[in-house]
């Protein structure tokens, strides 16, 4: 049996007034080994780490993760800082970007 895992990356393009003016979507083949397991020093799906960095028990409960860690993110690298930014700082950047996109679609 051949198993293909496909991923999509969508780039949203905005003008200077934060209005959506276009997008580009790319489909790519994912390596099965990277999707189901990380080797030492690797991290996948950084948004999971960002959510777990939030000191927000209500959010964790809402997402059914309680106060523990997700086994999937526990496998890879335990680093909390990438290129000088912590998961908490990156979470704020992600939320700001989502607010901008939400504003553009409203």
N, CA, C and O atoms as a GROMACS GRO file, in nm:
protein
  424
    1UNK      N    1   0.084  -0.118   0.000
    1UNK     CA    2   0.000   0.000   0.000
    1UNK      C    3   0.089   0.124   0.000
    1UNK      O    4   0.181   0.136   0.081
    2UNK      N    5   0.061   0.214  -0.089
    2UNK     CA    6   0.134   0.339  -0.098
    2UNK      C    7   0.057   0.447  -0.024
    2UNK      O    8  -0.061   0.469  -0.052
    3UNK      N    9   0.122   0.513   0.068
    3UNK     CA   10   0.056   0.618   0.145
    3UNK      C   11   0.118   0.752   0.107
    3UNK      O   12   0.237   0.774   0.125
    4UNK      N   13   0.036   0.842   0.054
    4UNK     CA   14   0.081   0.977   0.021
    4UNK      C   15   0.016   1.075   0.116
    4UNK      O   16  -0.106   1.072   0.134
    5UNK      N   17   0.094   1.159   0.174
    5UNK     CA   18   0.043   1.264   0.260
    5UNK      C   19   0.072   1.397   0.193
    5UNK      O   20   0.187   1.433   0.168
    6UNK      N   21  -0.034   1.469   0.164
    6UNK     CA   22  -0.018   1.597   0.096
    6UNK      C   23  -0.044   1.711   0.192
    6UNK      O   24  -0.133   1.703   0.277
    7UNK      N   25   0.033   1.815   0.180
    7UNK     CA   26   0.012   1.936   0.259
    7UNK      C   27  -0.020   2.051   0.166
    7UNK      O   28   0.007   2.046   0.046
    8UNK      N   29  -0.076   2.154   0.222
    8UNK     CA   30  -0.105   2.274   0.144
    8UNK      C   31  -0.048   2.394   0.218
    8UNK      O   32  -0.051   2.401   0.341
    9UNK      N   33   0.004   2.488   0.141
    9UNK     CA   34   0.051   2.614   0.196
    9UNK      C   35  -0.021   2.723   0.117
    9UNK      O   36  -0.011   2.728  -0.006
   10UNK      N   37  -0.092   2.809   0.186
   10UNK     CA   38  -0.162   2.918   0.120
   10UNK      C   39  -0.104   3.050   0.168
   10UNK      O   40  -0.101   3.079   0.287
   11UNK      N   41  -0.059   3.129   0.073
   11UNK     CA   42  -0.006   3.262   0.102
   11UNK      C   43  -0.113   3.364   0.068
   11UNK      O   44  -0.158   3.371  -0.047
   12UNK      N   45  -0.154   3.442   0.165
   12UNK     CA   46  -0.252   3.548   0.142
   12UNK      C   47  -0.178   3.677   0.112
   12UNK      O   48  -0.080   3.710   0.178
   13UNK      N   49  -0.224   3.750   0.012
   13UNK     CA   50  -0.158   3.873  -0.030
   13UNK      C   51  -0.250   3.991  -0.003
   13UNK      O   52  -0.367   3.990  -0.041
   14UNK      N   53  -0.196   4.094   0.064
   14UNK     CA   54  -0.273   4.210   0.105
   14UNK      C   55  -0.213   4.336   0.044
   14UNK      O   56  -0.094   4.341   0.014
   15UNK      N   57  -0.298   4.438   0.024
   15UNK     CA   58  -0.247   4.567  -0.019
   15UNK      C   59  -0.209   4.650   0.103
   15UNK      O   60  -0.216   4.600   0.216
   16UNK      N   61  -0.168   4.774   0.083
   16UNK     CA   62  -0.123   4.859   0.194
   16UNK      C   63  -0.234   4.897   0.289
   16UNK      O   64  -0.207   4.944   0.400
   17UNK      N   65  -0.359   4.878   0.249
   17UNK     CA   66  -0.473   4.907   0.337
   17UNK      C   67  -0.526   4.781   0.404
   17UNK      O   68  -0.638   4.779   0.455
   18UNK      N   69  -0.446   4.674   0.402
   18UNK     CA   70  -0.478   4.546   0.465
   18UNK      C   71  -0.599   4.478   0.401
   18UNK      O   72  -0.670   4.402   0.466
   19UNK      N   73  -0.621   4.506   0.273
   19UNK     CA   74  -0.729   4.438   0.201
   19UNK      C   75  -0.671   4.320   0.125
   19UNK      O   76  -0.564   4.329   0.065
   20UNK      N   77  -0.743   4.209   0.128
   20UNK     CA   78  -0.700   4.090   0.057
   20UNK      C   79  -0.709   4.116  -0.093
   20UNK      O   80  -0.814   4.154  -0.145
   21UNK      N   81  -0.597   4.095  -0.162
   21UNK     CA   82  -0.595   4.119  -0.307
   21UNK      C   83  -0.563   3.994  -0.387
   21UNK      O   84  -0.574   3.994  -0.509
   22UNK      N   85  -0.524   3.887  -0.320
   22UNK     CA   86  -0.494   3.763  -0.392
   22UNK      C   87  -0.438   3.657  -0.300
   22UNK      O   88  -0.418   3.680  -0.180
   23UNK      N   89  -0.415   3.541  -0.357
   23UNK     CA   90  -0.356   3.432  -0.281
   23UNK      C   91  -0.284   3.337  -0.376
   23UNK      O   92  -0.312   3.334  -0.496
   24UNK      N   93  -0.194   3.261  -0.321
   24UNK     CA   94  -0.122   3.159  -0.394
   24UNK      C   95  -0.128   3.033  -0.308
   24UNK      O   96  -0.098   3.038  -0.189
   25UNK      N   97  -0.166   2.922  -0.368
   25UNK     CA   98  -0.174   2.796  -0.294
   25UNK      C   99  -0.079   2.695  -0.355
   25UNK      O  100  -0.076   2.677  -0.477
   26UNK      N  101  -0.004   2.629  -0.270
   26UNK     CA  102   0.090   2.527  -0.317
   26UNK      C  103   0.058   2.395  -0.248
   26UNK      O  104   0.030   2.392  -0.128
   27UNK      N  105   0.064   2.288  -0.323
   27UNK     CA  106   0.046   2.154  -0.268
   27UNK      C  107   0.182   2.085  -0.270
   27UNK      O  108   0.256   2.096  -0.367
   28UNK      N  109   0.214   2.014  -0.163
   28UNK     CA  110   0.343   1.947  -0.158
   28UNK      C  111   0.328   1.813  -0.088
   28UNK      O  112   0.235   1.792  -0.011
   29UNK      N  113   0.420   1.725  -0.115
   29UNK     CA  114   0.421   1.591  -0.057
   29UNK      C  115   0.496   1.596   0.076
   29UNK      O  116   0.608   1.644   0.083
   30UNK      N  117   0.432   1.545   0.181
   30UNK     CA  118   0.496   1.541   0.312
   30UNK      C  119   0.567   1.408   0.332
   30UNK      O  120   0.522   1.304   0.283
   31UNK      N  121   0.677   1.412   0.401
   31UNK     CA  122   0.744   1.287   0.435
   31UNK      C  123   0.669   1.222   0.550
   31UNK      O  124   0.650   1.284   0.655
   32UNK      N  125   0.625   1.099   0.532
   32UNK     CA  126   0.548   1.030   0.635
   32UNK      C  127   0.623   1.031   0.769
   32UNK      O  128   0.562   1.053   0.874
   33UNK      N  129   0.753   1.007   0.765
   33UNK     CA  130   0.829   1.000   0.890
   33UNK      C  131   0.826   1.131   0.966
   33UNK      O  132   0.830   1.130   1.089
   34UNK      N  133   0.818   1.244   0.897
   34UNK     CA  134   0.817   1.375   0.965
   34UNK      C  135   0.680   1.410   1.018
   34UNK      O  136   0.668   1.490   1.111
   35UNK      N  137   0.576   1.352   0.961
   35UNK     CA  138   0.440   1.381   1.005
   35UNK      C  139   0.405   1.303   1.131
   35UNK      O  140   0.336   1.355   1.220
   36UNK      N  141   0.451   1.181   1.140
   36UNK     CA  142   0.411   1.096   1.253
   36UNK      C  143   0.515   1.086   1.364
   36UNK      O  144   0.486   1.030   1.469
   37UNK      N  145   0.634   1.139   1.342
   37UNK     CA  146   0.739   1.129   1.444
   37UNK      C  147   0.843   1.237   1.419
   37UNK      O  148   0.872   1.271   1.304
   38UNK      N  149   0.898   1.292   1.526
   38UNK     CA  150   1.010   1.385   1.513
   38UNK      C  151   1.134   1.321   1.574
   38UNK      O  152   1.126   1.250   1.674
   39UNK      N  153   1.246   1.346   1.513
   39UNK     CA  154   1.371   1.299   1.570
   39UNK      C  155   1.420   1.404   1.670
   39UNK      O  156   1.368   1.516   1.675
   40UNK      N  157   1.517   1.368   1.748
   40UNK     CA  158   1.571   1.459   1.849
   40UNK      C  159   1.614   1.590   1.784
   40UNK      O  160   1.684   1.589   1.682
   41UNK      N  161   1.574   1.701   1.843
   41UNK     CA  162   1.612   1.832   1.793
   41UNK      C  163   1.516   1.892   1.692
   41UNK      O  164   1.532   2.008   1.653
   42UNK      N  165   1.415   1.817   1.648
   42UNK     CA  166   1.318   1.868   1.551
   42UNK      C  167   1.188   1.904   1.618
   42UNK      O  168   1.154   1.849   1.723
   43UNK      N  169   1.115   1.998   1.557
   43UNK     CA  170   0.979   2.031   1.600
   43UNK      C  171   0.893   2.051   1.478
   43UNK      O  172   0.934   2.117   1.383
   44UNK      N  173   0.776   1.994   1.479
   44UNK     CA  174   0.678   2.015   1.372
   44UNK      C  175   0.556   2.082   1.432
   44UNK      O  176   0.536   2.078   1.554
   45UNK      N  177   0.475   2.143   1.349
   45UNK     CA  178   0.349   2.204   1.391
   45UNK      C  179   0.370   2.297   1.510
   45UNK      O  180   0.318   2.274   1.619
   46UNK      N  181   0.447   2.402   1.487
   46UNK     CA  182   0.486   2.496   1.592
   46UNK      C  183   0.367   2.558   1.663
   46UNK      O  184   0.379   2.599   1.779
   47UNK      N  185   0.253   2.565   1.596
   47UNK     CA  186   0.136   2.626   1.660
   47UNK      C  187   0.094   2.546   1.784
   47UNK      O  188   0.041   2.604   1.879
   48UNK      N  189   0.117   2.415   1.786
   48UNK     CA  190   0.087   2.337   1.906
   48UNK      C  191   0.170   2.386   2.024
   48UNK      O  192   0.119   2.401   2.135
   49UNK      N  193   0.297   2.413   1.999
   49UNK     CA  194   0.386   2.463   2.105
   49UNK      C  195   0.340   2.602   2.150
   49UNK      O  196   0.347   2.634   2.269
   50UNK      N  197   0.295   2.683   2.056
   50UNK     CA  198   0.247   2.817   2.090
   50UNK      C  199   0.124   2.809   2.179
   50UNK      O  200   0.114   2.883   2.277
   51UNK      N  201   0.030   2.722   2.146
   51UNK     CA  202  -0.091   2.708   2.228
   51UNK      C  203  -0.056   2.657   2.366
   51UNK      O  204  -0.110   2.705   2.466
   52UNK      N  205   0.032   2.559   2.374
   52UNK     CA  206   0.071   2.504   2.504
   52UNK      C  207   0.147   2.604   2.589
   52UNK      O  208   0.148   2.592   2.712
   53UNK      N  209   0.210   2.704   2.526
   53UNK     CA  210   0.284   2.803   2.603
   53UNK      C  211   0.192   2.902   2.673
   53UNK      O  212   0.234   2.972   2.765
   54UNK      N  213   0.066   2.907   2.632
   54UNK     CA  214  -0.029   3.000   2.693
   54UNK      C  215  -0.064   2.954   2.834
   54UNK      O  216  -0.098   2.838   2.855
   55UNK      N  217  -0.054   3.046   2.928
   55UNK     CA  218  -0.093   3.016   3.066
   55UNK      C  219  -0.243   3.042   3.077
   55UNK      O  220  -0.286   3.136   3.144
   56UNK      N  221  -0.322   2.957   3.011
   56UNK     CA  222  -0.465   2.978   3.000
   56UNK      C  223  -0.538   2.845   3.014
   56UNK      O  224  -0.572   2.782   2.914
   57UNK      N  225  -0.562   2.800   3.139
   57UNK     CA  226  -0.629   2.672   3.160
   57UNK      C  227  -0.763   2.660   3.088
   57UNK      O  228  -0.799   2.551   3.043
   58UNK      N  229  -0.838   2.771   3.077
   58UNK     CA  230  -0.967   2.767   3.008
   58UNK      C  231  -0.948   2.733   2.860
   58UNK      O  232  -1.025   2.656   2.804
   59UNK      N  233  -0.845   2.790   2.799
   59UNK     CA  234  -0.815   2.759   2.658
   59UNK      C  235  -0.776   2.613   2.644
   59UNK      O  236  -0.824   2.544   2.554
   60UNK      N  237  -0.690   2.565   2.731
   60UNK     CA  238  -0.645   2.426   2.725
   60UNK      C  239  -0.764   2.332   2.743
   60UNK      O  240  -0.774   2.230   2.675
   61UNK      N  241  -0.854   2.364   2.835
   61UNK     CA  242  -0.972   2.280   2.856
   61UNK      C  243  -1.062   2.283   2.732
   61UNK      O  244  -1.114   2.180   2.691
   62UNK      N  245  -1.080   2.400   2.676
   62UNK     CA  246  -1.163   2.414   2.556
   62UNK      C  247  -1.108   2.330   2.440
   62UNK      O  248  -1.184   2.276   2.360
   63UNK      N  249  -0.976   2.319   2.432
   63UNK     CA  250  -0.912   2.243   2.325
   63UNK      C  251  -0.887   2.097   2.365
   63UNK      O  252  -0.823   2.022   2.291
   64UNK      N  253  -0.938   2.058   2.480
   64UNK     CA  254  -0.929   1.919   2.531
   64UNK      C  255  -0.784   1.875   2.553
   64UNK      O  256  -0.752   1.758   2.532
   65UNK      N  257  -0.698   1.966   2.595
   65UNK     CA  258  -0.561   1.927   2.625
   65UNK      C  259  -0.529   1.937   2.773
   65UNK      O  260  -0.418   1.906   2.815
   66UNK      N  261  -0.624   1.980   2.852
   66UNK     CA  262  -0.603   1.987   2.996
   66UNK      C  263  -0.481   2.069   3.031
   66UNK      O  264  -0.449   2.167   2.963
   67UNK      N  265  -0.413   2.029   3.136
   67UNK     CA  266  -0.293   2.104   3.177
   67UNK      C  267  -0.166   2.030   3.138
   67UNK      O  268  -0.056   2.080   3.161
   68UNK      N  269  -0.179   1.910   3.080
   68UNK     CA  270  -0.062   1.833   3.041
   68UNK      C  271  -0.013   1.870   2.904
   68UNK      O  272  -0.064   1.962   2.840
   69UNK      N  273   0.086   1.797   2.859
   69UNK     CA  274   0.142   1.819   2.727
   69UNK      C  275   0.082   1.719   2.629
   69UNK      O  276   0.039   1.611   2.668
   70UNK      N  277   0.079   1.756   2.502
   70UNK     CA  278   0.040   1.663   2.398
   70UNK      C  279   0.158   1.572   2.370
   70UNK      O  280   0.271   1.618   2.357
   71UNK      N  281   0.132   1.442   2.360
   71UNK     CA  282   0.240   1.346   2.336
   71UNK      C  283   0.315   1.380   2.207
   71UNK      O  284   0.436   1.362   2.199
   72UNK      N  285   0.243   1.427   2.107
   72UNK     CA  286   0.306   1.456   1.978
   72UNK      C  287   0.413   1.564   1.989
   72UNK      O  288   0.519   1.552   1.928
   73UNK      N  289   0.387   1.669   2.064
   73UNK     CA  290   0.487   1.776   2.075
   73UNK      C  291   0.595   1.742   2.177
   73UNK      O  292   0.700   1.805   2.178
   74UNK      N  293   0.569   1.645   2.261
   74UNK     CA  294   0.668   1.604   2.361
   74UNK      C  295   0.783   1.526   2.297
   74UNK      O  296   0.892   1.522   2.353
   75UNK      N  297   0.759   1.465   2.179
   75UNK     CA  298   0.861   1.382   2.115
   75UNK      C  299   0.983   1.460   2.067
   75UNK      O  300   1.096   1.414   2.082
   76UNK      N  301   0.961   1.576   2.009
   76UNK     CA  302   1.069   1.649   1.943
   76UNK      C  303   1.149   1.736   2.037
   76UNK      O  304   1.159   1.708   2.156
   77UNK      N  305   1.203   1.840   1.982
   77UNK     CA  306   1.288   1.932   2.056
   77UNK      C  307   1.209   2.001   2.168
   77UNK      O  308   1.092   2.035   2.151
   78UNK      N  309   1.273   2.020   2.281
   78UNK     CA  310   1.210   2.087   2.395
   78UNK      C  311   1.241   2.236   2.399
   78UNK      O  312   1.202   2.305   2.493
   79UNK      N  313   1.310   2.285   2.298
   79UNK     CA  314   1.349   2.426   2.298
   79UNK      C  315   1.226   2.516   2.301
   79UNK      O  316   1.125   2.485   2.239
   80UNK      N  317   1.235   2.625   2.372
   80UNK     CA  318   1.126   2.721   2.382
   80UNK      C  319   1.157   2.848   2.303
   80UNK      O  320   1.073   2.936   2.291
   81UNK      N  321   1.280   2.857   2.250
   81UNK     CA  322   1.322   2.978   2.180
   81UNK      C  323   1.375   2.939   2.042
   81UNK      O  324   1.465   2.855   2.030
   82UNK      N  325   1.319   3.002   1.939
   82UNK     CA  326   1.366   2.980   1.802
   82UNK      C  327   1.394   3.118   1.743
   82UNK      O  328   1.309   3.206   1.743
   83UNK      N  329   1.515   3.134   1.693
   83UNK     CA  330   1.559   3.262   1.635
   83UNK      C  331   1.529   3.379   1.728
   83UNK      O  332   1.486   3.485   1.683
   84UNK      N  333   1.553   3.359   1.857
   84UNK     CA  334   1.541   3.466   1.955
   84UNK      C  335   1.401   3.495   2.005
   84UNK      O  336   1.382   3.586   2.086
   85UNK      N  337   1.300   3.420   1.959
   85UNK     CA  338   1.163   3.443   2.003
   85UNK      C  339   1.107   3.320   2.072
   85UNK      O  340   1.121   3.208   2.022
   86UNK      N  341   1.044   3.342   2.187
   86UNK     CA  342   0.984   3.231   2.261
   86UNK      C  343   0.852   3.189   2.196
   86UNK      O  344   0.796   3.261   2.113
   87UNK      N  345   0.803   3.072   2.236
   87UNK     CA  346   0.673   3.025   2.187
   87UNK      C  347   0.563   3.124   2.225
   87UNK      O  348   0.470   3.145   2.148
   88UNK      N  349   0.574   3.184   2.343
   88UNK     CA  350   0.473   3.280   2.388
   88UNK      C  351   0.473   3.405   2.299
   88UNK      O  352   0.367   3.455   2.262
   89UNK      N  353   0.591   3.454   2.265
   89UNK     CA  354   0.601   3.571   2.176
   89UNK      C  355   0.546   3.535   2.039
   89UNK      O  356   0.472   3.613   1.979
   90UNK      N  357   0.583   3.419   1.988
   90UNK     CA  358   0.535   3.376   1.857
   90UNK      C  359   0.384   3.356   1.857
   90UNK      O  360   0.318   3.380   1.756
   91UNK      N  361   0.328   3.312   1.969
   91UNK     CA  362   0.183   3.298   1.980
   91UNK      C  363   0.115   3.435   1.963
   91UNK      O  364   0.014   3.445   1.894
   92UNK      N  365   0.172   3.538   2.024
   92UNK     CA  366   0.118   3.673   2.010
   92UNK      C  367   0.125   3.720   1.865
   92UNK      O  368   0.031   3.784   1.816
   93UNK      N  369   0.233   3.690   1.796
   93UNK     CA  370   0.249   3.726   1.655
   93UNK      C  371   0.144   3.654   1.571
   93UNK      O  372   0.083   3.713   1.482
   94UNK      N  373   0.125   3.526   1.598
   94UNK     CA  374   0.026   3.446   1.525
   94UNK      C  375  -0.114   3.502   1.546
   94UNK      O  376  -0.191   3.516   1.451
   95UNK      N  377  -0.148   3.534   1.672
   95UNK     CA  378  -0.281   3.589   1.700
   95UNK      C  379  -0.301   3.724   1.632
   95UNK      O  380  -0.410   3.752   1.581
   96UNK      N  381  -0.198   3.807   1.630
   96UNK     CA  382  -0.208   3.937   1.561
   96UNK      C  383  -0.232   3.918   1.412
   96UNK      O  384  -0.313   3.989   1.352
   97UNK      N  385  -0.163   3.823   1.352
   97UNK     CA  386  -0.180   3.795   1.210
   97UNK      C  387  -0.320   3.744   1.182
   97UNK      O  388  -0.381   3.782   1.082
   98UNK      N  389  -0.373   3.657   1.270
   98UNK     CA  390  -0.508   3.605   1.251
   98UNK      C  391  -0.612   3.715   1.265
   98UNK      O  392  -0.713   3.715   1.195
   99UNK      N  393  -0.588   3.810   1.357
   99UNK     CA  394  -0.680   3.924   1.370
   99UNK      C  395  -0.679   4.010   1.244
   99UNK      O  396  -0.784   4.057   1.201
  100UNK      N  397  -0.561   4.029   1.186
  100UNK     CA  398  -0.551   4.106   1.062
  100UNK      C  399  -0.629   4.037   0.949
  100UNK      O  400  -0.704   4.102   0.877
  101UNK      N  401  -0.611   3.906   0.936
  101UNK     CA  402  -0.682   3.831   0.833
  101UNK      C  403  -0.832   3.836   0.860
  101UNK      O  404  -0.911   3.854   0.767
  102UNK      N  405  -0.871   3.820   0.985
  102UNK     CA  406  -1.014   3.826   1.021
  102UNK      C  407  -1.074   3.960   0.984
  102UNK      O  408  -1.185   3.966   0.932
  103UNK      N  409  -1.000   4.068   1.011
  103UNK     CA  410  -1.046   4.203   0.979
  103UNK      C  411  -1.062   4.217   0.827
  103UNK      O  412  -1.158   4.279   0.780
  104UNK      N  413  -0.970   4.161   0.752
  104UNK     CA  414  -0.975   4.174   0.607
  104UNK      C  415  -1.093   4.099   0.547
  104UNK      O  416  -1.144   4.139   0.442
  105UNK      N  417  -1.138   3.992   0.611
  105UNK     CA  418  -1.248   3.914   0.558
  105UNK      C  419  -1.384   3.963   0.607
  105UNK      O  420  -1.488   3.920   0.556
  106UNK      N  421  -1.386   4.052   0.707
  106UNK     CA  422  -1.514   4.095   0.762
  106UNK      C  423  -1.582   4.202   0.678
  106UNK      O  424  -1.691   4.247   0.712
   0.00000   0.00000   0.00000
